[in-house]
Structure formats: structure tokens, C-alpha cells
């Protein structure tokens, strides 16, 4: 069963992809017609016009126009999300969190200089420090909830942004703290009932019910395990599945909601390969690199976009990723190998480095 979709890129789009270097998160605009990628090493954001076209030969993805922008405040951009079709929030791991008006492509090639529309710093009790990933959920016509993973202060902060005030933050709180150890990715479910957080140093994804009672001391309601370096993650639109990019491996892990919903402990039901082995090994500079980083789903078209350093952008058919017939063989034996890899990775990194090919 073929997962990967052919991608046809314009010369400008190909040149931009070739020059981005190490990438982190990526995100679709609300319309699904634009796709932004964080160029971590280049300190740039690239925004592509994207379309999916179906034919008798199958579906293809087209990248046409592209615009890159850079700014003095873009310092290792790691996470990003669209507030609306024309505004993107960028979390800079060695900088702050800024909002940018997304420019449109021009005839002149090359990156454009940009200035942030606003910097979100958080409040006195919920400052934003080492922001790594972000997620947004509408609270009404003119308000958004922005969640920020503060990687090295081990917090998720919540900021209510007001469109009428130019997306100024009118409320800042610490939302999650208990058990977090380098929260490295975050997303809301489509209905806002759940929040998923990639917890890097505990090698799992934590799931929280998004209720008015949710607060810093709340324990997770669910756990997704058997993932070594969880990074980007997304709920499917029907909320039956969660896709998790594992930067340690060649795969995106697929988790399925159980009889009790997302409460409790979940193992992956399928591992979707998104890299060939040669490309994966090219990126294995350390045990936490080489695999997929950013991931997003165009729910309207059923397409998954994924980014890694040496495969800057690739697209995959969502339906086969979720198919029960596509489940990996020897799944339970692999779960045992995952748990062993987890223990070695955590307790004996040097031993793990010697043995890492066994789990990939």
C-alpha cells in the first residue's frame, strides 16, 4: 500500500526547500491552501502555496508560489501556528514568541525582511521562556487560546489573544506543569476537548482533558507510549486517531482511541514509514535526530505533511496510514524493543548510541 504522494514543485519552491536546512514544525493555514515550515538553522520561515489535485493516475500535491521571510527576532524558530490566514505565531527556542503578517510571494526571489506585528511575552506569573511549540484554538469570534510549550522551563502556558486589540494577550496563565520534562510538541483536538503534549524526556505523549478545572497540578488523563523522541503530533479530525512524529525513528506512530476514549495508556496500532533508511541514517547525528519532526494534516484532502532535515517536505495519504490492514508485523515484539530502547536511552545514553540501529 503506497503512502507517499507525488509532489510537483515550482523551481522557486524547489530552491527554497533545498536551502532551508534543518527544519522543525510545519503547519497548514486554516484554508489548507498555504503551508508554513520553520527553518530552524536558517532562521527563516517559508510559506508555500499548496494544492492537491486528483486524476486517474492518483492524487498529486503541487507547490507553486513560495515566500520566505527572515527577521532579527527569528532565532532558531521551532514551532508555529496560524492565527488566521494572514497571521502566523512563531516560537523561537533561543528567542521569544512573535506574531508576523504572512507576506505573499513576489517575483523577486530570495527571503524578505519582516518585522513582527507583536511580541507575546506572557504575564508575571506565566512568562514565556524558551518557547518551542504552539497550538491555537478559537474561543469565539474575536478571541483565541494560544498554548505555548516552554521547553526548558518545563511548562505549558496559556494566553488569550484578542483580535480587536491586534492579537494582544489579555490573559496569561500557567496551564500545565506536573510531570512535564521538555514539552516538545502540542496540539488541540478539533473540538477542543483534549490537549496532547509531547514529553521529550519521559518518551511519551501526555493527554489532558481540556476542562475549566485543568491547571498546573493536573495529572494526565491518558498516555501514548512506545515513542522515543516524540515531536510533532496531531489528532485526526474525527478524533479517533493521534499521529506522533518520532524524531528517533523512521516512522510516524499511529494511536487509536479505545473503548474508554483517550483515557488510560495507549500503544501504537501502526507505524507509518515516512523516510527510507538511507535518508534516515543521513540525519543520525545523535540519538534524538534523523526522524520526522513537524507533522500536520490537511483534513479536507486527507493529506499528511511531514518535514525532516534531509527530507525537507513530503506528503502522505492519510487513509492508508490509519488502515487496520496496514498495521506493522510483529507489533507486540516491537513494543518490547521500544521499552528496552526507552530504558537504555534514559539510563545509559552511550550504550544506546551503540545499539540504536536495532530499533530502526
C-alpha positions as CSV (number, residue, x, y, z in Angstrom):
1,X,0.0,0.0,0.0
2,X,1.5,3.3,-1.1
3,X,1.6,6.1,1.5
4,X,3.7,8.8,-0.2
5,X,2.1,11.2,-2.7
6,X,4.0,12.6,-5.6
7,X,4.9,16.3,-5.1
8,X,5.4,18.7,-8.1
9,X,7.2,21.8,-7.0
10,X,7.9,25.0,-9.0
11,X,11.6,26.0,-9.4
12,X,11.2,28.6,-6.7
13,X,9.7,26.1,-4.3
14,X,12.4,23.5,-5.0
15,X,15.1,26.1,-4.4
16,X,13.6,27.2,-1.1
17,X,13.3,23.6,0.1
18,X,16.9,23.0,-0.8
19,X,18.1,26.0,1.2
20,X,16.1,25.6,4.4
21,X,18.5,23.2,6.2
22,X,17.3,21.8,9.5
23,X,13.6,22.1,9.9
24,X,11.3,21.7,12.9
25,X,7.5,22.2,12.9
26,X,5.2,22.8,9.9
27,X,1.6,23.9,9.8
28,X,-1.3,24.4,7.3
29,X,-3.2,27.6,7.2
30,X,-6.9,27.4,8.1
31,X,-7.8,27.2,4.4
32,X,-5.4,24.3,3.7
33,X,-4.0,26.3,0.8
34,X,-0.8,27.5,2.4
35,X,1.8,25.6,4.4
36,X,4.5,27.2,6.6
37,X,7.8,25.5,7.7
38,X,10.1,26.6,10.4
39,X,13.7,26.8,9.1
40,X,15.5,26.3,12.4
41,X,19.1,26.7,11.2
42,X,18.4,29.3,8.6
43,X,16.3,31.5,10.9
44,X,13.6,31.8,8.3
45,X,10.0,30.9,7.8
46,X,9.0,29.5,4.4
47,X,5.3,29.6,3.3
48,X,4.2,27.6,0.3
49,X,1.0,27.8,-1.8
50,X,-0.2,24.1,-1.9
51,X,-2.9,22.3,-3.8
52,X,-3.9,18.6,-4.1
53,X,-5.2,17.5,-7.5
54,X,-6.8,14.1,-8.2
55,X,-6.5,12.3,-11.5
56,X,-6.9,8.8,-12.9
57,X,-3.2,8.3,-12.0
58,X,-3.8,9.2,-8.4
59,X,-3.5,12.3,-6.3
60,X,-0.6,14.8,-6.6
61,X,0.5,17.7,-4.5
62,X,1.5,20.9,-6.2
63,X,3.7,23.6,-4.6
64,X,3.5,26.8,-6.7
65,X,4.3,30.1,-5.2
66,X,6.5,30.4,-2.1
67,X,7.7,33.3,0.1
68,X,10.5,33.2,2.7
69,X,10.8,35.8,5.4
70,X,13.5,36.5,8.0
71,X,13.7,38.9,10.9
72,X,16.1,39.9,13.6
73,X,13.8,38.2,16.1
74,X,13.8,34.9,14.4
75,X,16.3,32.9,16.5
76,X,16.0,29.2,16.0
77,X,12.3,29.2,15.0
78,X,11.0,25.9,16.2
79,X,7.2,25.9,16.4
80,X,4.5,27.9,14.6
81,X,0.7,28.1,14.0
82,X,-1.6,30.3,12.0
83,X,-3.9,32.6,14.0
84,X,-5.8,33.3,10.7
85,X,-5.0,33.0,7.0
86,X,-2.6,36.0,7.2
87,X,-1.0,35.9,10.7
88,X,1.4,33.3,12.0
89,X,2.8,32.9,15.5
90,X,6.4,31.7,15.7
91,X,8.0,30.2,18.8
92,X,11.8,30.8,18.8
93,X,13.7,28.4,21.0
94,X,16.5,30.9,21.7
95,X,14.3,34.0,21.4
96,X,10.7,34.8,22.1
97,X,7.3,34.4,20.6
98,X,6.3,36.8,17.8
99,X,3.3,37.3,15.5
100,X,4.0,38.0,11.9
101,X,1.8,39.1,9.0
102,X,2.5,36.5,6.3
103,X,3.6,38.1,3.1
104,X,2.7,36.9,-0.3
105,X,5.1,35.8,-3.0
106,X,6.7,38.3,-5.3
107,X,8.6,38.0,-8.5
108,X,11.9,38.7,-6.9
109,X,13.4,35.5,-5.4
110,X,15.0,35.2,-2.0
111,X,14.0,35.9,1.6
112,X,12.2,39.1,2.6
113,X,12.8,41.1,5.7
114,X,9.9,41.2,8.1
115,X,9.1,42.9,11.4
116,X,6.9,41.2,14.0
117,X,3.4,42.6,14.4
118,X,3.6,41.8,18.1
119,X,5.7,40.0,20.7
120,X,3.9,37.9,23.2
121,X,5.9,37.8,26.5
122,X,3.3,36.3,28.9
123,X,2.5,37.7,32.3
124,X,4.5,38.0,35.5
125,X,3.2,34.6,36.7
126,X,3.4,33.0,33.3
127,X,6.4,34.3,31.4
128,X,7.2,32.8,28.0
129,X,10.8,31.4,28.1
130,X,12.5,29.1,25.5
131,X,9.2,28.7,23.6
132,X,9.3,25.6,21.3
133,X,5.9,24.7,20.1
134,X,2.5,26.3,19.9
135,X,-1.2,25.5,19.3
136,X,-4.2,27.6,18.9
137,X,-8.0,27.1,19.4
138,X,-10.8,29.6,18.9
139,X,-12.7,30.8,21.9
140,X,-15.1,33.0,20.0
141,X,-15.3,35.3,17.0
142,X,-12.5,37.6,18.3
143,X,-10.5,35.5,20.8
144,X,-8.1,32.7,20.6
145,X,-6.4,30.4,23.1
146,X,-2.7,30.1,22.4
147,X,-0.8,27.3,24.2
148,X,3.0,27.5,24.4
149,X,5.4,24.7,25.2
150,X,8.2,26.4,27.2
151,X,10.8,23.7,26.5
152,X,13.4,24.3,29.2
153,X,11.2,25.8,31.9
154,X,9.1,22.6,31.6
155,X,5.7,24.4,31.4
156,X,2.8,24.9,29.1
157,X,1.4,28.4,29.3
158,X,-2.0,29.7,28.1
159,X,-2.5,33.1,26.5
160,X,-5.9,34.5,25.4
161,X,-5.4,36.7,22.4
162,X,-7.9,39.4,21.4
163,X,-8.2,40.1,17.6
164,X,-9.8,43.5,18.3
165,X,-6.6,44.6,20.1
166,X,-4.3,43.4,17.3
167,X,-3.9,40.0,18.9
168,X,-2.7,41.4,22.2
169,X,-2.7,38.9,25.1
170,X,-5.4,39.8,27.6
171,X,-4.8,36.8,30.0
172,X,-1.7,34.8,30.7
173,X,-1.6,31.6,32.9
174,X,0.5,28.5,33.6
175,X,-1.8,25.8,32.3
176,X,0.3,22.6,32.7
177,X,3.4,21.8,34.8
178,X,3.1,18.5,36.7
179,X,5.3,15.8,35.1
180,X,6.5,17.9,32.2
181,X,10.1,17.4,31.2
182,X,11.0,19.3,28.0
183,X,7.5,19.5,26.4
184,X,8.4,19.5,22.7
185,X,5.1,19.5,20.8
186,X,1.5,20.4,21.5
187,X,-1.9,20.3,19.8
188,X,-5.6,20.6,20.4
189,X,-8.2,18.1,19.3
190,X,-10.6,19.5,16.7
191,X,-13.4,20.0,19.2
192,X,-11.1,21.4,21.9
193,X,-11.9,18.6,24.3
194,X,-8.3,17.3,24.5
195,X,-4.8,18.6,24.6
196,X,-1.8,16.4,23.6
197,X,1.8,17.2,24.7
198,X,4.9,15.5,23.5
199,X,7.0,15.0,26.7
200,X,10.5,14.6,25.4
201,X,12.5,13.3,28.4
202,X,9.9,10.8,29.5
203,X,9.5,9.5,26.0
204,X,5.7,9.7,25.9
205,X,2.8,11.9,24.9
206,X,0.5,13.2,27.7
207,X,-3.2,13.7,27.1
208,X,-5.2,16.1,29.1
209,X,-9.0,16.7,29.1
210,X,-9.4,20.4,28.4
211,X,-11.9,21.4,31.1
212,X,-12.3,24.5,33.2
213,X,-10.7,22.6,36.1
214,X,-7.5,21.9,34.1
215,X,-4.5,23.5,35.9
216,X,-0.7,23.2,36.7
217,X,-1.1,20.3,39.1
218,X,-3.4,18.2,36.9
219,X,-2.2,14.7,36.1
220,X,-2.6,13.5,32.5
221,X,-5.8,11.6,31.7
222,X,-4.1,9.5,29.1
223,X,-0.6,8.5,27.9
224,X,0.7,7.5,24.5
225,X,3.8,5.3,24.9
226,X,6.3,3.4,22.9
227,X,7.7,6.5,21.2
228,X,11.3,7.5,22.0
229,X,11.6,11.2,20.9
230,X,8.0,12.5,20.3
231,X,7.9,15.7,18.4
232,X,5.1,17.0,16.2
233,X,1.6,15.4,16.7
234,X,-1.9,15.8,15.5
235,X,-5.4,14.5,16.2
236,X,-7.3,13.4,13.2
237,X,-10.5,15.4,12.5
238,X,-12.8,12.7,13.8
239,X,-10.5,12.4,16.9
240,X,-10.3,8.6,16.5
241,X,-6.5,8.7,16.0
242,X,-3.4,10.6,17.0
243,X,-0.3,10.8,14.8
244,X,3.0,11.3,16.5
245,X,6.3,12.0,14.7
246,X,9.2,10.2,16.4
247,X,12.5,12.1,15.8
248,X,14.3,8.9,16.9
249,X,12.9,6.6,14.2
250,X,11.8,6.5,10.6
251,X,8.1,6.4,11.5
252,X,5.0,8.3,12.4
253,X,3.3,6.4,15.2
254,X,-0.5,6.0,14.8
255,X,-2.6,5.7,18.0
256,X,-6.2,4.7,18.1
257,X,-8.9,5.8,20.6
258,X,-10.0,3.0,22.8
259,X,-13.3,2.0,24.4
260,X,-12.7,4.5,27.2
261,X,-11.8,7.2,24.8
262,X,-8.3,8.7,25.2
263,X,-8.1,7.9,28.9
264,X,-5.6,5.4,30.0
265,X,-2.4,4.0,28.3
266,X,-2.2,3.5,24.6
267,X,0.3,1.7,22.4
268,X,0.7,2.5,18.7
269,X,-1.5,0.4,16.4
270,X,0.6,1.2,13.4
271,X,3.9,2.7,12.4
272,X,3.8,4.6,9.1
273,X,7.3,4.8,7.4
274,X,7.9,8.4,6.2
275,X,11.6,8.0,5.5
276,X,13.7,5.5,3.7
277,X,16.5,4.0,5.7
278,X,19.3,5.8,3.8
279,X,17.8,9.3,4.3
280,X,17.1,8.4,8.0
281,X,20.7,7.4,8.6
282,X,21.9,10.6,7.0
283,X,20.4,12.6,9.8
284,X,21.5,10.4,12.7
285,X,23.9,13.0,14.1
286,X,22.8,11.9,17.6
287,X,20.1,9.6,19.1
288,X,17.5,12.3,19.1
289,X,17.7,13.2,15.4
290,X,17.1,11.7,12.0
291,X,13.4,11.0,12.1
292,X,10.4,13.2,11.4
293,X,9.9,16.4,13.2
294,X,7.0,18.5,12.0
295,X,3.7,17.0,11.0
296,X,0.3,18.4,10.1
297,X,-2.9,17.1,8.5
298,X,-5.0,18.7,5.7
299,X,-8.2,17.2,6.9
300,X,-10.2,18.4,3.8
301,X,-8.0,16.5,1.5
302,X,-6.8,13.7,3.7
303,X,-3.1,14.5,3.3
304,X,-0.4,14.4,5.9
305,X,2.6,16.8,5.5
306,X,5.9,15.9,7.2
307,X,9.3,17.5,7.5
308,X,12.8,16.3,8.4
309,X,16.3,17.8,7.8
310,X,17.2,15.6,4.9
311,X,13.7,15.2,3.5
312,X,12.6,18.8,3.9
313,X,9.0,18.2,2.9
314,X,7.0,15.1,1.9
315,X,3.2,14.3,1.7
316,X,1.4,11.1,2.5
317,X,-2.1,9.7,2.0
318,X,-3.8,9.7,5.4
319,X,-6.3,6.8,4.8
320,X,-3.6,4.1,4.4
321,X,-1.8,5.4,7.5
322,X,-4.9,4.7,9.5
323,X,-5.9,1.4,7.9
324,X,-6.0,-1.7,10.1
325,X,-4.7,-3.8,7.2
326,X,-1.6,-1.6,7.2
327,X,-0.5,-2.5,10.7
328,X,3.1,-3.4,11.1
329,X,4.0,-7.0,11.6
330,X,5.5,-8.2,14.9
331,X,3.9,-5.2,16.6
332,X,4.0,-6.6,20.1
333,X,7.6,-7.8,19.8
334,X,8.4,-4.3,18.7
335,X,6.7,-2.9,21.8
336,X,9.1,-4.8,23.9
337,X,12.0,-3.5,21.9
338,X,10.7,0.1,22.4
339,X,10.5,-0.3,26.1
340,X,14.1,-1.6,26.2
341,X,15.2,1.3,24.0
342,X,13.4,3.7,26.3
343,X,15.2,2.4,29.3
344,X,18.6,2.4,27.7
345,X,18.1,5.8,26.2
346,X,17.2,7.2,29.6
347,X,19.8,5.5,31.8
348,X,22.7,4.7,29.5
349,X,22.9,7.1,26.6
350,X,26.3,5.8,25.5
351,X,25.1,2.2,25.4
352,X,22.0,3.3,23.5
353,X,24.2,5.0,20.9
354,X,25.9,1.7,20.1
355,X,22.7,-0.3,19.9
356,X,20.4,2.3,18.2
357,X,20.4,0.5,14.7
358,X,18.5,-2.4,16.3
359,X,15.3,-0.3,16.8
360,X,15.2,1.3,13.4
